[in-house]
Amino acid sequence: MIFFIRVSGLYFFCFQNLSYSVIIGFTLKEMEQSISHIKKFSGGINMTTVLPALLFIFIIFFGFIFIFYTVKVDKLDEDARNKSSEIDGNLWDRAFQLTKLVDVLNEKGIEHDIEAPNINAYGLGMSTLLQSTSSEELDNKERQLRKVMKKYPELESDETFKVHWDKFQNARSELMKSSLAYNKSVNAYSNGISTFPSNAIASFHKKKGKMTFAYIFTDLNYEKKDSE
């Protein structure tokens, strides 16, 4: 009974202070010292019984650590992927609303050089680089649209145009929020797999680092006022 309490205590200590130095420091010599203390109380010990018990405890301990950190890494990875999916959804919504705004311009016979985006190019699973470039492209198209609105102020009083314009702006606000949330989750993921044993678990599962959302949103309302 004393022996297993001693061994459990050592393994618990390793779990709480898990590092290379602690694991390596748990040498056979320390195990022998523990056994020698036990012999004083028990008068001897059967090594053929002790060694399999130690091996069993080590396997249980290693399995627990593996599962614990696998779950931790998977949760960080899933959180980042969910935030990336939110960006995909907001990009699609923004592109869709822009196509509706361009339709209004065409129906009214207003001349413009705004090319309606292909909404089929937007969807779940976009890379972070593509998300950033798509956000920039949509902002550039909004700048073009603002110039048309300045030239044709009656557009702002058109009910259909106004509805889609408000949704277009709301999608941009949500896109900004989701991109910030994604970068926060990526930083948490990167920090989480940067230390042992999480980095070893991530490598075992072939999980790699993630790019942050690089596009920086500017205040297009301010740009409009500044150009006037």
C-alpha positions as CSV (number, residue, x, y, z in Angstrom):
1,M,0.0,0.0,0.0
2,I,2.8,2.3,0.9
3,F,4.6,1.5,-2.4
4,F,1.7,2.4,-4.7
5,I,1.0,5.6,-2.8
6,R,4.7,6.5,-3.4
7,V,4.5,5.7,-7.1
8,S,1.2,7.5,-7.6
9,G,2.7,10.6,-5.8
10,L,5.6,10.6,-8.2
11,Y,3.5,10.3,-11.3
12,F,1.1,13.0,-10.0
13,F,4.1,15.3,-9.6
14,C,5.2,14.6,-13.1
15,F,1.8,15.5,-14.5
16,Q,1.7,18.8,-12.6
17,N,5.2,19.8,-13.6
18,L,5.5,18.1,-17.0
19,S,8.7,19.0,-18.8
20,Y,11.8,17.3,-20.3
21,S,13.8,17.8,-17.1
22,V,11.2,16.3,-14.8
23,I,10.6,13.3,-17.0
24,I,14.3,12.6,-17.4
25,G,15.0,13.3,-13.8
26,F,12.7,10.4,-12.8
27,T,15.5,7.9,-13.1
28,L,15.8,4.3,-12.1
29,K,18.0,5.4,-9.2
30,E,15.1,7.4,-7.8
31,M,12.8,4.4,-8.2
32,E,15.4,2.2,-6.4
33,Q,15.6,4.7,-3.6
34,S,11.8,4.6,-3.2
35,I,11.9,0.8,-3.1
36,S,14.7,0.8,-0.5
37,H,12.5,2.9,1.7
38,I,9.6,0.5,1.2
39,K,11.8,-2.5,2.1
40,K,12.4,-1.0,5.6
41,F,8.7,-1.3,6.2
42,S,7.8,-4.4,4.2
43,G,11.1,-6.4,4.8
44,G,11.5,-7.0,1.0
45,I,9.7,-6.7,-2.3
46,N,9.2,-9.0,-5.3
47,M,10.6,-7.1,-8.4
48,T,8.8,-9.5,-10.8
49,T,5.6,-8.0,-9.4
50,V,6.7,-4.4,-9.0
51,L,8.1,-3.9,-12.5
52,P,4.9,-4.9,-14.4
53,A,3.0,-2.7,-12.0
54,L,5.3,0.3,-12.8
55,L,5.0,-0.4,-16.5
56,F,1.2,-0.5,-16.3
57,I,1.1,2.8,-14.3
58,F,3.4,4.4,-16.9
59,I,1.2,3.2,-19.8
60,I,-1.9,4.6,-18.0
61,F,-0.2,7.9,-17.3
62,F,1.1,8.2,-20.9
63,G,-2.3,7.4,-22.3
64,F,-4.0,10.0,-20.1
65,I,-1.5,12.7,-21.1
66,F,-1.9,11.8,-24.8
67,I,-5.7,12.0,-24.7
68,F,-5.8,15.1,-22.5
69,Y,-3.5,17.1,-24.9
70,T,-5.1,15.7,-28.0
71,V,-8.5,17.0,-26.8
72,K,-6.9,20.3,-26.0
73,V,-5.2,20.7,-29.4
74,D,-8.3,19.6,-31.2
75,K,-10.5,22.1,-29.4
76,L,-8.1,25.0,-30.3
77,D,-8.1,23.8,-33.9
78,E,-11.8,23.5,-34.1
79,D,-12.4,27.0,-32.6
80,A,-10.1,28.5,-35.2
81,R,-11.9,26.6,-38.0
82,N,-15.3,27.7,-36.7
83,K,-14.2,31.4,-36.7
84,S,-12.9,30.9,-40.2
85,S,-16.3,29.6,-41.3
86,E,-17.9,32.8,-39.9
87,I,-15.6,34.8,-42.2
88,D,-16.7,32.7,-45.2
89,G,-20.3,33.3,-44.4
90,N,-19.9,37.1,-44.0
91,L,-17.9,37.3,-47.2
92,W,-20.6,35.4,-49.1
93,D,-23.3,37.7,-47.7
94,R,-21.4,40.8,-48.6
95,A,-20.8,39.6,-52.1
96,F,-24.4,38.7,-52.5
97,Q,-25.7,42.1,-51.4
98,L,-23.3,43.7,-53.8
99,T,-24.7,41.8,-56.7
100,K,-28.2,43.1,-55.7
101,L,-26.9,46.6,-55.6
102,V,-25.4,46.3,-59.1
103,D,-28.7,44.9,-60.3
104,V,-30.4,48.0,-59.1
105,L,-27.9,50.2,-61.0
106,N,-28.5,48.2,-64.2
107,E,-32.3,48.3,-63.8
108,K,-32.1,52.1,-63.5
109,G,-29.8,52.4,-66.5
110,I,-27.0,54.0,-64.5
111,E,-23.6,53.8,-66.1
112,H,-20.9,52.3,-63.9
113,D,-17.8,50.1,-64.2
114,I,-18.6,47.9,-61.1
115,E,-18.3,44.2,-62.0
116,A,-20.7,42.1,-59.9
117,P,-18.8,39.4,-58.0
118,N,-19.4,35.7,-58.7
119,I,-21.0,34.5,-55.5
120,N,-20.2,30.9,-56.4
121,A,-16.6,31.7,-55.7
122,Y,-17.5,32.4,-52.1
123,G,-18.2,29.6,-49.7
124,L,-17.0,27.5,-46.8
125,G,-13.4,26.3,-46.8
126,M,-11.7,29.4,-48.3
127,S,-8.1,29.8,-47.4
128,T,-7.1,32.7,-45.1
129,L,-5.2,34.3,-47.9
130,L,-8.2,34.2,-50.2
131,Q,-10.4,35.6,-47.5
132,S,-8.1,38.6,-47.1
133,T,-7.8,39.3,-50.8
134,S,-11.6,38.9,-51.2
135,S,-12.2,41.4,-48.4
136,E,-9.9,43.8,-50.1
137,E,-11.6,43.3,-53.5
138,L,-15.1,43.9,-52.0
139,D,-13.9,47.1,-50.3
140,N,-12.5,48.3,-53.6
141,K,-15.8,47.7,-55.3
142,E,-17.6,49.5,-52.5
143,R,-15.3,52.5,-53.1
144,Q,-16.5,52.4,-56.8
145,L,-20.1,52.2,-55.6
146,R,-19.7,55.2,-53.4
147,K,-18.5,57.2,-56.3
148,V,-21.6,56.2,-58.3
149,M,-23.8,57.1,-55.3
150,K,-22.2,60.5,-55.1
151,K,-22.9,61.1,-58.7
152,Y,-26.5,59.8,-58.4
153,P,-27.7,60.9,-54.9
154,E,-31.2,59.8,-55.7
155,L,-30.0,56.2,-55.2
156,E,-30.1,56.7,-51.4
157,S,-33.8,57.4,-51.6
158,D,-34.6,54.2,-53.5
159,E,-36.1,51.7,-51.1
160,T,-34.7,48.6,-52.8
161,F,-31.2,50.1,-53.0
162,K,-31.3,51.2,-49.4
163,V,-32.3,47.8,-48.1
164,H,-29.4,46.1,-49.9
165,W,-27.0,48.9,-49.0
166,D,-27.8,48.5,-45.3
167,K,-27.3,44.7,-45.5
168,F,-24.1,45.3,-47.5
169,Q,-22.7,47.5,-44.7
170,N,-23.9,45.2,-41.9
171,A,-22.1,42.3,-43.6
172,R,-18.9,44.3,-43.6
173,S,-19.3,45.0,-39.9
174,E,-19.8,41.3,-39.1
175,L,-16.8,40.5,-41.3
176,M,-14.6,42.8,-39.3
177,K,-15.8,41.2,-36.1
178,S,-15.3,37.7,-37.3
179,S,-11.8,38.4,-38.6
180,L,-10.7,39.8,-35.3
181,A,-12.2,36.8,-33.5
182,Y,-10.4,34.5,-35.9
183,N,-7.1,36.1,-35.4
184,K,-7.6,35.8,-31.6
185,S,-8.4,32.1,-32.0
186,V,-5.3,31.6,-34.2
187,N,-3.1,33.2,-31.6
188,A,-4.5,31.0,-28.9
189,Y,-3.9,27.9,-31.2
190,S,-0.3,29.0,-32.0
191,N,0.5,29.6,-28.3
192,G,-1.2,26.3,-27.3
193,I,0.9,24.1,-29.6
194,S,4.2,26.0,-29.1
195,T,5.1,24.1,-25.9
196,F,5.7,20.5,-25.0
197,P,3.8,18.2,-25.0
198,S,1.2,20.0,-27.1
199,N,3.7,20.6,-29.9
200,A,4.5,16.9,-30.0
201,I,0.8,15.9,-30.1
202,A,0.1,18.5,-32.8
203,S,3.0,17.1,-34.9
204,F,1.7,13.5,-34.4
205,H,-1.7,14.5,-35.7
206,K,-0.1,16.5,-38.6
207,K,-1.5,19.8,-37.4
208,K,0.3,22.8,-38.7
209,G,0.4,26.5,-37.9
210,K,-2.3,28.8,-39.2
211,M,-2.1,32.1,-41.0
212,T,-3.8,35.2,-39.5
213,F,-6.3,37.3,-41.4
214,A,-4.0,40.0,-42.9
215,Y,-6.3,42.5,-44.5
216,I,-6.7,45.7,-42.4
217,F,-10.1,47.3,-42.7
218,T,-10.3,51.1,-43.0
219,D,-13.2,53.5,-42.4
220,L,-14.7,53.9,-45.8
221,N,-17.0,56.6,-44.5
222,Y,-14.0,58.6,-43.5
223,E,-12.4,58.0,-47.0
224,K,-15.6,59.3,-48.6
225,K,-15.6,62.6,-46.5
226,D,-11.9,63.0,-47.1
227,S,-12.2,62.8,-50.9
228,E,-15.0,65.4,-51.0
